[in-house]
Amino acid sequence: MADGGDGFEGRIAVIQRTRGYRKWPEEVKARIVAESFRDGARVVDVARRHGVLAHQLSNWRRQARQGLLALPEDAVEGLEAAFVPLAVEPEVSTEAAGAAFGTITIEVGGDVMLRVPGDVPPERAAALVRALRGVA
């Protein structure tokens, strides 16, 4: 072929496709996921940099949020600030809550309702609303 008789000059590269899925070690997955959780990081950019499909990285991120993929200690420390502490308590009647202070009901995003006792400082109530808006 390359003798010049057929008019073709150059090289042909044959690339073999890999079969099956690539098996990623848990520590490597964890490091890639930790990088994707950094401020300003985009899943698609991190995935491309490591040769991973974006949907696969999204799946690993979901596993990390569900506790199925353990992240490195240094990555977990950086993520703690991204979560807002929340305590869920059973609903208490207004009589038991102390009618002297009353209760403020705030709707956030149309599907989240926040009931704040009247003795909570306004700054704290405003901080709770801001935190819920960021999540909702």
C-alpha positions as CSV (number, residue, x, y, z in Angstrom):
1,M,0.0,0.0,0.0
2,A,2.6,2.5,1.0
3,D,4.7,1.8,-2.0
4,G,3.2,4.8,-3.8
5,G,1.3,2.7,-6.4
6,D,-2.2,3.5,-5.0
7,G,-1.6,7.2,-4.6
8,F,-1.6,7.1,-0.8
9,E,1.3,8.5,1.1
10,G,1.3,8.7,4.9
11,R,0.5,6.7,7.9
12,I,-2.5,4.9,9.2
13,A,-3.0,4.6,12.9
14,V,-5.3,1.9,14.2
15,I,-6.8,2.7,17.6
16,Q,-8.3,-0.2,19.5
17,R,-11.4,0.5,21.6
18,T,-11.4,-0.7,25.1
19,R,-14.2,-3.0,26.1
20,G,-16.1,-2.8,29.2
21,Y,-16.0,-0.2,31.9
22,R,-12.9,1.3,33.4
23,K,-12.4,0.3,37.0
24,W,-11.4,3.3,39.1
25,P,-9.8,2.8,42.5
26,E,-11.9,4.2,45.4
27,E,-9.1,6.6,46.5
28,V,-8.8,8.0,43.0
29,K,-12.6,8.5,42.7
30,A,-12.6,10.2,46.1
31,R,-9.9,12.6,45.1
32,I,-11.6,13.5,41.8
33,V,-14.9,14.0,43.6
34,A,-13.2,16.2,46.3
35,E,-11.8,18.3,43.5
36,S,-15.2,18.7,42.0
37,F,-16.7,20.0,45.3
38,R,-14.2,22.9,45.5
39,D,-15.6,26.4,45.1
40,G,-15.8,27.4,41.5
41,A,-15.2,23.9,40.1
42,R,-17.4,22.7,37.3
43,V,-18.2,19.0,37.1
44,V,-17.6,18.9,33.3
45,D,-14.2,20.6,33.6
46,V,-13.0,18.3,36.4
47,A,-14.3,15.2,34.5
48,R,-12.6,16.2,31.3
49,R,-9.3,16.9,33.1
50,H,-9.3,13.3,34.6
51,G,-10.7,11.5,31.5
52,V,-14.0,10.7,33.2
53,L,-17.5,11.3,31.7
54,A,-19.4,14.1,33.4
55,H,-22.4,11.8,34.2
56,Q,-20.0,9.3,35.9
57,L,-18.5,12.0,38.1
58,S,-22.0,13.2,39.0
59,N,-22.8,9.7,40.0
60,W,-19.7,9.5,42.2
61,R,-20.7,12.9,43.8
62,R,-24.1,11.5,44.6
63,Q,-22.5,8.4,46.2
64,A,-20.3,10.7,48.3
65,R,-23.3,12.7,49.5
66,Q,-25.1,9.5,50.4
67,G,-22.0,8.3,52.3
68,L,-21.3,5.4,49.9
69,L,-18.0,6.9,48.8
70,A,-15.6,8.0,51.5
71,L,-13.8,11.3,50.8
72,P,-10.3,12.1,52.0
73,E,-10.1,13.9,55.4
74,D,-8.8,17.2,53.9
75,A,-11.7,17.3,51.4
76,V,-14.3,16.6,54.1
77,E,-13.1,19.5,56.2
78,G,-13.6,22.0,53.3
79,L,-17.2,20.7,52.7
80,E,-18.4,21.2,56.2
81,A,-18.9,24.9,55.7
82,A,-21.2,24.2,52.7
83,F,-23.9,22.6,54.9
84,V,-26.3,24.4,57.2
85,P,-27.0,22.7,60.5
86,L,-30.7,21.9,60.9
87,A,-32.7,20.5,63.8
88,V,-36.1,19.1,63.1
89,E,-38.4,19.0,66.1
90,P,-42.0,17.8,66.4
91,E,-44.7,20.5,65.9
92,V,-45.7,22.0,69.2
93,S,-49.1,23.6,69.9
94,T,-49.1,27.3,70.4
95,E,-50.3,26.8,74.0
96,A,-47.3,24.7,74.9
97,A,-44.9,27.0,73.0
98,G,-45.9,30.0,75.2
99,A,-48.4,32.3,73.7
100,A,-46.7,35.3,75.3
101,F,-44.1,35.4,72.5
102,G,-46.2,34.0,69.6
103,T,-44.8,32.3,66.5
104,I,-43.8,33.7,63.2
105,T,-44.4,31.6,60.1
106,I,-42.2,32.2,57.1
107,E,-42.7,30.6,53.7
108,V,-39.4,30.1,51.8
109,G,-39.6,29.2,48.1
110,G,-43.3,28.2,48.3
111,D,-42.6,24.7,49.5
112,V,-40.6,25.3,52.8
113,M,-42.3,26.7,55.8
114,L,-40.3,28.0,58.8
115,R,-42.0,28.6,62.2
116,V,-39.9,30.8,64.4
117,P,-40.8,31.4,68.0
118,G,-41.3,35.1,68.8
119,D,-38.4,35.2,71.3
120,V,-35.8,34.4,68.6
121,P,-33.7,37.5,67.8
122,P,-34.6,39.0,64.3
123,E,-31.0,38.6,63.1
124,R,-31.1,34.9,63.8
125,A,-34.4,34.5,62.0
126,A,-33.0,36.5,59.0
127,A,-29.9,34.2,58.9
128,L,-32.2,31.1,58.9
129,V,-34.2,32.5,56.0
130,R,-31.0,33.3,54.0
131,A,-29.7,29.8,54.7
132,L,-32.9,28.2,53.5
133,R,-33.0,30.3,50.4
134,G,-29.6,29.0,49.5
135,V,-30.8,25.4,49.8
136,A,-34.3,25.7,48.5
